[in-house]
Amino acid sequence: MGLLDKILRAGEGKILRKLHAIAEAVNAIEEDFVALTDAELRDLTQEYKDRYQGGESLDDLLPEAFATVREAARRTLGQRHYDVQIMGGAALHLGNIAEMRTGEGKTLVATLPSYLNALSGNGVHVVTVNDYLAERDSEWMGRIHRFLGLEVGVILSDMTPPERRAAYAADITYGTNNEFGFDYLRDNMAWSREELVQRGHNFAVVDEVDSILIDEARTPLIISGPADQATSWYAEFARIVNLLKRDADYEVDEKKKTIGVLESTIDKVEDQLGIDNLYDTVNTPLVGFLNNAIRAKELFKKDRDYVVINGEVLIVDEHTGRILSGRRYNEGLHQSIEAKEGVEIKAENQTLATVTLQNFFRLYTRLGGMTGTAMTEASEFSQIYNLGVVPIPTNRPMVRLDNADLVYRTEAAKYDAVLVDIVERHEHGQPILVGTTSVEKSEHLSKLLKQNGVPHEVLNAKHNDREAAIVAQAGRRGAVTVATNMAGRGTDIMLGGNPEFMAAAALAQQGLSPIEDPEPYEAAWLPALDVAKSSVQAEHDEVVGLGGLYVLATERHESRRIDNQLRGRSGRQGDPGATQFYLSLED
């Protein structure tokens, strides 16, 4: 451990003692809240608001507010916050990052500081990594807040400005970092106050905080408008670079993502274009077209960096494995990729407004974050965002077995070994989650599994519409799920199946919605959950006996934290499990 890490961890024991004291204070008054009726519990929200207006601080209200949320969660979701979750919620409220292991219920933890800070009336933003989680959490956790009389909104990518304005006006708003950031940029371009959708940046709880504030912090959010640009050159240069050979005509540095054209190649390009001097002032823009065409050919691979769906080139996020709809590479690179793929080449854009996520999140008066993997970046969080990292103890001891990596000489030998392992474990009935690094690799493995007669599900940027159903069943007996990074964050794989998902599906079949008909939904929820839990229990016990969820990764990611996120899908809440990374010298 480095000196800086030691200094950063010096105050850890003191903070943990403070959090323990808060959890004990909440436990001491818990019985008083259990005795209240639903109406009395709901009326407390207005009482807390009045006390806050009367001069009491949120810190003063914390034990009672947390006890209120704990009781509301027990009545609506059938889940009572553990003491470690109360500690996590307090850490967030105090402006820290709570490092909590997978399956420790981070989503439920966020309800505590969200409710407390919403009492000020200035709004709370709960930031997740994708639309699927934002929508899921706003419905699922929103039931606690709605039960207590607060309004909950969600921001999704296809919403209109009036819908966004209404969602931001709610007490608690769920959404992704990109949506919050782009709305901020659009507000900066608005002509009048009436056009604004956001109402300030008071308090944010950032889920998967390391992904958003570190991995994606260098990615600027850009709003662009059309610029005039002739598109015929893109197709012409796509044709020319296909005549050129790597190393003979140009050099490529994969690590730095740069290319260099060799001098001898310039003559070939000039002949193809029918010009005398490529570097003449008049021809300067053509050099950019040439460089982009080579970069598109060599550095950007289909089904790894982007996918082509319905004749459109869509970028795949390297960190989350999801399609970034509406995003395009700038400075003509996207058009060069479109020309390479032979699809319609769209007009070039120019930047109208831009902000980095780093600068956007510094706008908030207070910030709290949660993740399973933050300690490795503690110094960065402290220096850039002034956030401390507090490791919260697990509710039950971790018993997962992380095996040492297996390294093979060739990629083919590695896949042979992977197949043998999957087939063997599948025959025993152990559920398996296979992690791959790209869409292309996930489809290659899927083809191999089909040839070997192994039934499986594929979860990648092309098949993300059934994500909730695939993840909910990934822990069942004999389930095999092949996934990209999409299964890495925020996805809770329960052994034997997910009773909450099954209960929600059963109520949806009855035509009940938690938003449209909250009262009948809440009345039917606990009985439906009990039925689902009892149907899952026998299978859960059987899967535990088979060794729990087996996570098999086919290579390592650039970031160690993404590997740890994948490992963390297994061994939740004291369940058994095992993880194994298969590598080859050709990776």
Stockholm file with secondary structure:
# STOCKHOLM 1.0

chainA/1-587         MGLLDKILRAGEGKILRKLHAIAEAVNAIEEDFVALTDAELRDLTQEYKDRYQGGESLDDLLPEAFATVREAARRTLGQRHYDVQIMGGAALHLGNIAEMRTGEGKTLVATLPSYLNALSGNGVHVVTVNDYLAERDSEWMGRIHRFLGLEVGVILSDMTPPERRAAYAADITYGTNNEFGFDYLRDNMAWSREELVQRGHNFAVVDEVDSILIDEARTPLIISGPADQATSWYAEFARIVNLLKRDADYEVDEKKKTIGVLESTIDKVEDQLGIDNLYDTVNTPLVGFLNNAIRAKELFKKDRDYVVINGEVLIVDEHTGRILSGRRYNEGLHQSIEAKEGVEIKAENQTLATVTLQNFFRLYTRLGGMTGTAMTEASEFSQIYNLGVVPIPTNRPMVRLDNADLVYRTEAAKYDAVLVDIVERHEHGQPILVGTTSVEKSEHLSKLLKQNGVPHEVLNAKHNDREAAIVAQAGRRGAVTVATNMAGRGTDIMLGGNPEFMAAAALAQQGLSPIEDPEPYEAAWLPALDVAKSSVQAEHDEVVGLGGLYVLATERHESRRIDNQLRGRSGRQGDPGATQFYLSLED
#=GR chainA/1-587 SS CCHHHHHHHTTHHHHHHHHHHHHHHHHHHHHHHHTSCHHHHHHHHHHHHHHHHTTCCHHHHHHHHHHHHHHHHHHHTSCCCCHHHHHHHHHHHTTEEEECCTTSCHHHHHHHHHHHHHTTSSCEEEEESSHHHHHHHHHHTHHHHHHTTCCEEECCTTCCHHHHHHHHHSSEEEEEHHHHHHHHHHHHTCSSGGGCCCCCCCEEEEETHHIIIIITTTSEEEEEEECCCCCHHHHHHHHHHTTSCBTTTEEEETTTTEEEECHHHHHHHHHHHTCSCTTSGGGHHHHHHHHHHHHHHHTCCBTTTEEEETTEEEEBCTTTCCBCTTCCCTTTHHHHHHHHHTSCCCCCEEEEEEEEHHHHHTTSSEEEEEESCCGGGHHHIIIIICCEEEECCCSSCCCCEECCCEEESSHHHHHHHHHHHHHHHHHHTCCEEEECSSHHHHHHHHHHHHHTTCCCEEESTTSGGGHHHHHHHTTSTTCEEEECGGGTSSCCCCTTCCHHHHHHHHHHHTTCCTTTSHHHHHHHHHHHHHHHHHHHHHHHHHHHHTTSEEEEESSCCSSHHHHHHHHTTSSGGGCCEEEEEEEETTC
#=GC SS_cons         CCHHHHHHHTTHHHHHHHHHHHHHHHHHHHHHHHTSCHHHHHHHHHHHHHHHHTTCCHHHHHHHHHHHHHHHHHHHTSCCCCHHHHHHHHHHHTTEEEECCTTSCHHHHHHHHHHHHHTTSSCEEEEESSHHHHHHHHHHTHHHHHHTTCCEEECCTTCCHHHHHHHHHSSEEEEEHHHHHHHHHHHHTCSSGGGCCCCCCCEEEEETHHIIIIITTTSEEEEEEECCCCCHHHHHHHHHHTTSCBTTTEEEETTTTEEEECHHHHHHHHHHHTCSCTTSGGGHHHHHHHHHHHHHHHTCCBTTTEEEETTEEEEBCTTTCCBCTTCCCTTTHHHHHHHHHTSCCCCCEEEEEEEEHHHHHTTSSEEEEEESCCGGGHHHIIIIICCEEEECCCSSCCCCEECCCEEESSHHHHHHHHHHHHHHHHHHTCCEEEECSSHHHHHHHHHHHHHTTCCCEEESTTSGGGHHHHHHHTTSTTCEEEECGGGTSSCCCCTTCCHHHHHHHHHHHTTCCTTTSHHHHHHHHHHHHHHHHHHHHHHHHHHHHTTSEEEEESSCCSSHHHHHHHHTTSSGGGCCEEEEEEEETTC
//
